[in-house]
Amino acid sequence: MADKLQLKRASTAALVSLLNLTVFPVISFIFLLLLYKKTSPNMIDRYYVIVGIKTNLVAAVALLLVSALMILLGGFDSPWTWVYVITYFVIVHAMFILFATWTLTRSWTGEKLKKTFLSK
Protein backbone atom coordinates (compact mmCIF):
# COMPACT_ATOMS: atom_id res chain seq x y z
CA MET A 1 0.00 0.00 0.00
CA ALA A 2 1.26 3.44 -0.89
CA ASP A 3 1.92 5.97 1.83
CA LYS A 4 0.26 9.39 1.98
CA LEU A 5 3.17 11.22 0.34
CA GLN A 6 3.10 8.89 -2.65
CA LEU A 7 -0.67 9.25 -3.00
CA LYS A 8 -0.35 13.02 -2.81
CA ARG A 9 2.34 13.03 -5.49
CA ALA A 10 0.30 10.64 -7.64
CA SER A 11 -2.77 12.87 -7.47
CA THR A 12 -0.62 15.96 -8.03
CA ALA A 13 0.87 14.35 -11.14
CA ALA A 14 -2.58 13.50 -12.49
CA LEU A 15 -3.86 17.01 -11.73
CA VAL A 16 -0.85 18.64 -13.38
CA SER A 17 -1.38 16.44 -16.44
CA LEU A 18 -4.99 17.64 -16.61
CA LEU A 19 -3.89 21.26 -16.18
CA ASN A 20 -1.40 20.86 -19.02
CA LEU A 21 -4.24 19.78 -21.30
CA THR A 22 -6.52 22.61 -20.24
CA VAL A 23 -5.20 25.90 -18.86
CA PHE A 24 -1.42 25.80 -18.32
CA PRO A 25 0.25 24.04 -21.24
CA VAL A 26 4.04 23.75 -21.16
CA ILE A 27 4.30 25.19 -17.62
CA SER A 28 2.45 22.18 -16.23
CA PHE A 29 4.48 19.81 -18.37
CA ILE A 30 7.72 21.25 -16.97
CA PHE A 31 6.31 20.81 -13.46
CA LEU A 32 5.45 17.21 -14.36
CA LEU A 33 9.05 16.61 -15.43
CA LEU A 34 10.33 18.13 -12.19
CA LEU A 35 7.92 15.95 -10.23
CA TYR A 36 9.37 12.90 -11.99
CA LYS A 37 12.74 13.59 -10.34
CA LYS A 38 11.14 13.39 -6.88
CA THR A 39 9.67 9.93 -7.41
CA SER A 40 11.17 6.47 -6.96
CA PRO A 41 11.00 3.58 -9.43
CA ASN A 42 8.14 1.07 -9.08
CA MET A 43 6.06 3.37 -6.88
CA ILE A 44 2.55 4.64 -7.51
CA ASP A 45 3.61 8.27 -7.78
CA ARG A 46 6.17 7.46 -10.51
CA TYR A 47 3.50 5.45 -12.33
CA TYR A 48 1.11 8.41 -12.49
CA VAL A 49 3.87 10.84 -13.47
CA ILE A 50 4.80 8.58 -16.38
CA VAL A 51 1.17 8.18 -17.44
CA GLY A 52 0.81 11.98 -17.35
CA ILE A 53 3.94 12.52 -19.42
CA LYS A 54 2.85 9.94 -22.00
CA THR A 55 -0.67 11.37 -22.19
CA ASN A 56 0.59 14.89 -22.77
CA LEU A 57 3.17 13.81 -25.34
CA VAL A 58 0.53 11.91 -27.32
CA ALA A 59 -1.77 14.95 -27.10
CA ALA A 60 1.05 17.20 -28.35
CA VAL A 61 1.70 14.88 -31.31
CA ALA A 62 -2.01 14.87 -32.15
CA LEU A 63 -2.13 18.66 -32.01
CA LEU A 64 0.94 18.95 -34.24
CA LEU A 65 -0.58 16.46 -36.69
CA VAL A 66 -3.83 18.44 -36.91
CA SER A 67 -1.87 21.68 -37.35
CA ALA A 68 0.21 20.14 -40.14
CA LEU A 69 -2.95 18.85 -41.84
CA MET A 70 -4.51 22.31 -41.65
CA ILE A 71 -1.53 23.88 -43.34
CA LEU A 72 -1.14 21.14 -45.96
CA LEU A 73 -4.83 20.91 -46.84
CA GLY A 74 -5.67 24.54 -47.29
CA GLY A 75 -3.84 26.82 -44.95
CA PHE A 76 -5.42 29.19 -42.49
CA ASP A 77 -7.59 30.94 -45.09
CA SER A 78 -9.58 27.82 -45.95
CA PRO A 79 -13.04 27.35 -44.40
CA TRP A 80 -12.07 23.71 -43.83
CA THR A 81 -9.51 24.87 -41.28
CA TRP A 82 -12.32 25.53 -38.82
CA VAL A 83 -13.76 22.09 -39.49
CA TYR A 84 -10.42 20.52 -38.52
CA VAL A 85 -9.98 22.73 -35.47
CA ILE A 86 -13.48 22.25 -34.10
CA THR A 87 -13.48 18.52 -34.82
CA TYR A 88 -10.12 18.09 -33.11
CA PHE A 89 -11.13 19.97 -29.97
CA VAL A 90 -14.60 18.46 -29.69
CA ILE A 91 -13.55 14.87 -30.24
CA VAL A 92 -9.83 14.27 -29.82
CA HIS A 93 -8.80 16.86 -27.23
CA ALA A 94 -11.94 16.18 -25.21
CA MET A 95 -10.94 12.50 -25.05
CA PHE A 96 -7.50 13.45 -23.70
CA ILE A 97 -9.16 15.60 -21.04
CA LEU A 98 -11.57 12.79 -20.16
CA PHE A 99 -8.67 10.33 -19.86
CA ALA A 100 -6.72 12.75 -17.64
CA THR A 101 -9.79 13.21 -15.43
CA TRP A 102 -10.19 9.44 -15.14
CA THR A 103 -6.49 9.19 -14.27
CA LEU A 104 -6.96 11.82 -11.55
CA THR A 105 -9.83 9.92 -9.93
CA ARG A 106 -7.91 6.64 -10.08
CA SER A 107 -4.83 8.27 -8.52
CA TRP A 108 -6.89 9.20 -5.46
CA THR A 109 -7.45 5.50 -4.77
CA GLY A 110 -3.78 4.62 -5.14
CA GLU A 111 -4.54 1.96 -7.72
CA LYS A 112 -3.13 1.68 -11.21
CA LEU A 113 -5.24 2.05 -14.31
CA LYS A 114 -6.48 -0.99 -16.10
CA LYS A 115 -4.30 -1.93 -19.06
CA THR A 116 -4.21 0.92 -21.58
CA PHE A 117 -1.61 1.75 -24.18
CA LEU A 118 -0.49 4.72 -22.04
CA SER A 119 -0.14 2.81 -18.78
CA LYS A 120 2.03 -0.14 -19.85
PEWOFEN-V41998 format. One record per residue. N is the residue number from 1. RES is the residue in one small letter. OMEGA is omega as a letter, one per 40 degrees, with the letter a starting at -180 (NA if undefined). NEAR is the number of other ideal C-beta (glycine too) atoms within 10 Angstrom. Layout:
n->(N/N)
res->(RES/RES)
omega->(OMEGA/OMEGA)
near->(NEAR/NEAR)
This chain:
n->(1/2/3/4/5/6/7/8/9/10/11/12/13/14/15/16/17/18/19/20/21/22/23/24/25/26/27/28/29/30/31/32/33/34/35/36/37/38/39/40/41/42/43/44/45/46/47/48/49/50/51/52/53/54/55/56/57/58/59/60/61/62/63/64/65/66/67/68/69/70/71/72/73/74/75/76/77/78/79/80/81/82/83/84/85/86/87/88/89/90/91/92/93/94/95/96/97/98/99/100/101/102/103/104/105/106/107/108/109/110/111/112/113/114/115/116/117/118/119/120)
res->(m/a/d/k/l/q/l/k/r/a/s/t/a/a/l/v/s/l/l/n/l/t/v/f/p/v/i/s/f/i/f/l/l/l/l/y/k/k/t/s/p/n/m/i/d/r/y/y/v/i/v/g/i/k/t/n/l/v/a/a/v/a/l/l/l/v/s/a/l/m/i/l/l/g/g/f/d/s/p/w/t/w/v/y/v/i/t/y/f/v/i/v/h/a/m/f/i/l/f/a/t/w/t/l/t/r/s/w/t/g/e/k/l/k/k/t/f/l/s/k)
omega->(a/i/a/i/i/i/i/i/i/i/i/i/i/i/i/i/i/i/i/i/a/a/a/i/a/i/i/i/i/i/i/i/i/i/i/a/a/a/i/i/i/i/a/i/i/i/a/i/a/i/i/i/i/a/a/i/i/i/i/i/i/i/i/i/i/i/i/i/i/a/a/a/i/i/a/i/a/i/i/i/a/i/i/a/a/i/i/a/a/a/a/a/i/i/i/i/i/i/i/i/i/i/i/a/i/a/i/a/a/i/i/i/i/a/i/a/i/a/a/NA)
near->(6/17/11/8/11/19/18/13/21/31/21/20/29/25/19/26/31/23/18/25/24/14/9/14/14/10/12/20/20/12/17/24/13/11/21/15/7/13/19/8/6/7/16/22/25/19/21/32/26/17/25/32/19/16/24/22/12/14/21/16/10/15/16/10/12/17/13/10/14/19/12/8/11/14/10/9/6/13/7/12/16/11/12/16/14/10/12/18/13/10/9/15/17/12/12/21/16/11/20/23/16/14/24/20/10/19/28/11/12/17/12/14/16/7/8/13/7/16/16/9)
